[in-house]
Amino acid sequence: MIITNIVFWFSQLKCSYFKGLLIISVAKYIFVCENMLAGPSKYKFLIIRNRVECIWTSLMVFLAMAKTIQTNRNNIQEKIMNEPLISIIIPIYNGEKYIDKCLSNVVAQTYKNLEILCVINGTTDSSEEKVREWMQKDERIRILVTDVADLGHASNLGIENTTGPYLSFVDVDDWVEPEYIEKLYGGIKKGYKICKGNCTMYDGVKNLPAYQGRSSGEISIRGASFLLPCRTISVYDRSLFEKLRYLEFSYYEDLSLWPILIATAGCVYYINDIVYNYNQTNETSIMTVRNEKHLVLDKVFAHIFSNLTPDLDREVNLLISALFIQSFWTSNYQYVPKDEVGQAYLRRVKQVVDNRLVGYYYIVENLPVPKEMKERMIRFYRN
């Protein structure tokens, strides 16, 4: 009877490792038992019975363990299959020294159903080889190579060559926390089309939070002016990009679409958890290099206004005004040269934004800046 039960349980066991181990063990002890039963001693028979019972108990323990392992695997697989695919787009330009840290954090996400697309855009180092090495380690990683060295173009290629109903962007020189996708997707599940999180600003010494004194919750279009206008640190519903693309061949490509994305979504859900680490030590980053290549806000805001349609909430006009003041007056203006090139740039900017910045004077009047600065800002827009 015991042998019959053993055979039955073996047929139910799906773990080949445990099955093989137990077959060998049982065969060994059955052989011993058969030899001992040949003797006349009743005492030997009791020993045999005890040993068989021990074997049977061990079998039950092993079978329970194997069943638990299989059940856990099935549950994990079922959970992954039930979760929507989220596409992570990583544009890479000469990022070989950052790839290992970036991808090791991305593949270790607690949210598993991921499509990871690395867009190699015009790189001249060994970034492509690095990514292909990672493709051997994780089948979720794919690669797309283009000769065009432009971040906006790479971002748009990523949108067009991924399939998940939700997507996110990660810059190769940054790194994400293990629950980056899981927490941001948690905001999406609440019914929102954009979820943005908090991040640290790493300067090589300190990791300071980008936002302090904030709480998680819904952020209106008008109230979104405090958020960094960047592609990263977010999960998006793909439907937002149905007719929208980033500005190409220009700095500030993420700013060129940010207010339109928010207006299309209607609002943003913000999570005040640190989910992303923004690296400010990359010497080739747009955030580090400050020169005349930044004099492109005329193109950026022309792109914004070209995507501004009548069906969008009018509050987006206030957000656009706030973003212009932040980007132009707090950083961009100081790089304008004091020559005809600089004057021509200022004229182009003025022409693009002329009579289109709703609430401009009100925002300027309430800024905590010196009176002379306010007068300059008002004079620029009024003339």
Secondary structure, DSSP 8 states (H G I E B T S, - for coil): -HHHHHHHHHHH---HHHHHHHHHHHHHHHHHHHHHHTS--HHHHHHHHHHHHHHHHHHHHHHHHHHHHHHHHHHHHHHHHHS--EEEEEEESS-HHHHHHHHHHHHT-S---EEEEEEEES--SSHHHHHHHHHHH-TTEEEEEES---HHHHHHHHHHT---SEEEE--TTSEE-TTHHHHHHHHHTTT-SEEEEEEEEE-SS-EEESS-S--SEEE-TGGGGGS---SSSEEEEGGGGSS-----SSS-TTTTTHHHHHHHHSSEEEEEEEEEEEE---TTSTTT--SGGG--HHHHHHHHHHT--TTS-THHHHHHHHHHIIIIITTGGGGS-SSHHHHHHHHHHHHHHTTT-TTHHHHHHTSSS-HHHHHHHHHHHH-
